[in-house]
Amino acid sequence: MRQQAQYQPGTKRGEAPTYRQLEVIRFIWDRTCSGEVPTIREICVGVGVNSTNAVQSRLRGCMRHGLIEQANGKSRSIRLTEVGRRALGIELKRCKLCGSQVAA
């Protein structure tokens, strides 16, 4: 008897993200740097998509690639992971004055 392959979350880790996924995480990064996390509708407007479902699909793809994290059931909880920042070419360094992390 043959075993069925089961879907494993995160199986796309290590693969290159698509252009549209990079577009979404770039928008998220730009908004979070200004101090606010965008909503799904704000991401729609920011990347020029009319459908919230299309953005949700891209966000799920970003999560499978390990580019972003989101707390379950929490709005405005999307944040880039270290993998996501590296995909955008962003490096964080410690500020010598205050000790917080800042984009280099």
C-alpha positions as CSV (number, residue, x, y, z in Angstrom):
1,M,0.0,0.0,0.0
2,R,1.4,3.4,-1.1
3,Q,1.4,6.3,1.3
4,Q,0.0,9.6,0.1
5,A,2.2,12.7,0.1
6,Q,0.8,15.1,2.6
7,Y,1.0,18.9,2.3
8,Q,3.5,20.3,4.6
9,P,3.4,24.1,5.4
10,G,6.6,25.8,4.4
11,T,7.6,23.3,1.7
12,K,8.5,26.2,-0.6
13,R,11.1,27.5,1.7
14,G,14.4,27.9,-0.1
15,E,12.7,28.5,-3.5
16,A,12.9,32.0,-5.1
17,P,9.8,34.2,-4.4
18,T,7.8,35.4,-7.4
19,Y,7.9,39.0,-8.6
20,R,4.4,39.6,-7.2
21,Q,5.3,38.2,-3.8
22,L,8.3,40.5,-3.7
23,E,6.1,43.4,-4.7
24,V,3.8,42.7,-1.7
25,I,6.6,42.3,0.8
26,R,8.3,45.5,-0.5
27,F,5.0,47.4,0.2
28,I,4.7,45.8,3.6
29,W,8.3,46.8,4.5
30,D,7.8,50.4,3.3
31,R,4.6,50.8,5.4
32,T,6.1,49.2,8.5
33,C,9.1,51.4,8.3
34,S,6.7,54.4,8.4
35,G,5.3,53.0,11.6
36,E,2.1,51.2,10.5
37,V,1.3,47.7,9.4
38,P,-1.0,47.7,6.3
39,T,-4.4,46.0,6.0
40,I,-5.3,43.7,3.1
41,R,-7.2,46.5,1.4
42,E,-4.2,48.9,1.8
43,I,-2.0,46.3,0.2
44,C,-4.5,46.0,-2.7
45,V,-4.2,49.7,-3.4
46,G,-0.5,49.7,-2.9
47,V,0.3,47.0,-5.4
48,G,-2.5,47.9,-7.8
49,V,-4.7,44.9,-7.4
50,N,-8.5,45.1,-7.2
51,S,-9.2,41.7,-5.4
52,T,-8.5,41.1,-1.7
53,N,-8.5,37.4,-2.5
54,A,-5.6,37.9,-4.9
55,V,-3.6,39.6,-2.1
56,Q,-4.6,36.9,0.4
57,S,-3.2,34.3,-2.1
58,R,0.0,36.2,-2.4
59,L,0.3,36.5,1.3
60,R,-0.2,32.8,1.8
61,G,2.6,32.2,-0.8
62,C,4.8,34.6,1.1
63,M,4.1,32.6,4.3
64,R,4.9,29.3,2.6
65,H,8.2,30.8,1.4
66,G,8.9,32.0,4.9
67,L,9.0,35.7,3.9
68,I,6.4,36.9,6.3
69,E,4.8,35.9,9.6
70,Q,1.2,36.7,10.7
71,A,-0.5,36.0,14.0
72,N,-3.6,34.0,13.6
73,G,-6.8,36.0,13.8
74,K,-5.0,39.3,14.4
75,S,-5.4,42.1,11.9
76,R,-2.4,44.3,11.1
77,S,0.0,41.6,12.4
78,I,2.0,40.9,9.2
79,R,5.7,41.3,9.6
80,L,8.7,40.4,7.5
81,T,11.0,37.6,8.6
82,E,14.8,37.6,8.2
83,V,14.3,35.6,5.0
84,G,11.9,38.3,3.7
85,R,14.3,41.1,4.5
86,R,17.2,39.2,2.7
87,A,14.9,38.6,-0.3
88,L,14.6,42.4,-0.5
89,G,18.3,43.0,0.1
90,I,17.7,44.7,3.5
91,E,20.1,44.1,6.3
92,L,19.4,45.1,9.9
93,K,22.1,46.4,12.1
94,R,22.1,47.4,15.8
95,C,22.1,51.1,16.5
96,K,25.1,52.0,18.7
97,L,23.3,54.7,20.6
98,C,20.0,53.0,21.5
99,G,20.6,49.3,20.8
100,S,17.5,48.9,18.5
101,Q,17.7,47.4,15.1
102,V,17.7,49.7,12.1
103,A,17.9,49.1,8.3
104,A,21.5,49.4,7.1
